[in-house]
Amino acid sequence: MKQQAILETNLSLPNKRIGKVRDLYDLVLPNGDLGILIVATDRVSAFDVVMENGLPGKGIILTQLSKFWFEHFSDKIANHLVSTDVEDIAGISEEQRIQLRGRVMLCRVAKVIPIECIARGYITGSGWKDYQASGTVCGINLPEKLLNGSQLPSVLFTPSTKAETGHDENISFAQGAELVGAELMEWLQKQTISLYTQASEYAANRGIILADTKFEFGLLPGANKPILIDEIFTPDSSRFWPIDQWKPGQEQISYDKQIVRDYLETVVAAKNWDKMPPGPLLPESVIEATLARYIEAFRVLTGSEIGLV
């Protein structure tokens, strides 16, 4: 049976919120505390626009890969994940449990710190565009003659503000400190670089380059120490490249939705889309090729197969 893309959920749970990829609900956790249900749909977002169709099973891959990494780093930093078991969700039908299996996270409620924490070990994407224009990335001076895809001399921490709608805005460390305080900003920088470095070493041992990644952190009620929230080290939040095909000076083969972005650029070039909502319909060939990259990333990083049937 072919996996069907789940683009939206309609559960009889309170306070539904819809993000680009995830649907969120309020719920009661198994221990009786108030929590958040995060459902990873199969929606695809590119250039901050959600496409008309999605990648069947993508939400399962994102959820299971985040679960893997949260557990991997559980002795290093706390996170918001409580359970991924649909049986722990009260107030939904058996049919809904079947639909949601593999794609849910029951999480503790945390106050989101309004800084998106980005670590860059290689220059690519928007960082490469900045470098071409100014020789810097987010205001940080870099050596001359770097190529697209070059490894950076050291890992960069390049924060941005979290936008409710539209594009996030890159900010300096000093601007971030003004928003959340210098002490917290220093903690965010240290944790971001540490997590990125450890995950990079892990991935490299499995033949994958972790080019860059982003994190979100939050504060539990009454606590001063942040925890990891949202997702970590997935193809939606990170750039993964096969080491044996890495070649600076060109766009890299990537275990993510770069195939979608490349296709959309052809649509833009043909003047059939202006990068504004609604997003266009993705052809089946683009869907299959992109999903294959997600599945391969999961298999290589975890050493396990992902069941999408």
Secondary structure, 3 states (H helix, E strand, C coil): CCCCCCCCCCCCCCCCEECCCEEEEEEECCCCCEEEEEEECCCCEECCEECCCCCCCHHHHHHHHHHHHHHHCCCCCCECEEECCHHHCCCCCHHHHHHHCCCEEEEECCEECCEEEEEEEECCHHHHHHHHHHCEECCEECCCCCCCCCEEEEEEECCEECCCCCCCEECCHHHHHHHHCHHHHHHHHHHHHHHHHHHHHHHHCCCEEEEEEEEEEEECCCCCCCEEECCCCCCCCEEEEEHHHCCCCCCCCCCCCHHHHHHHHHHHHCCCCCCCCCCCCCCHHHHHHHHHHHHHHHHHHHCCCCCCC
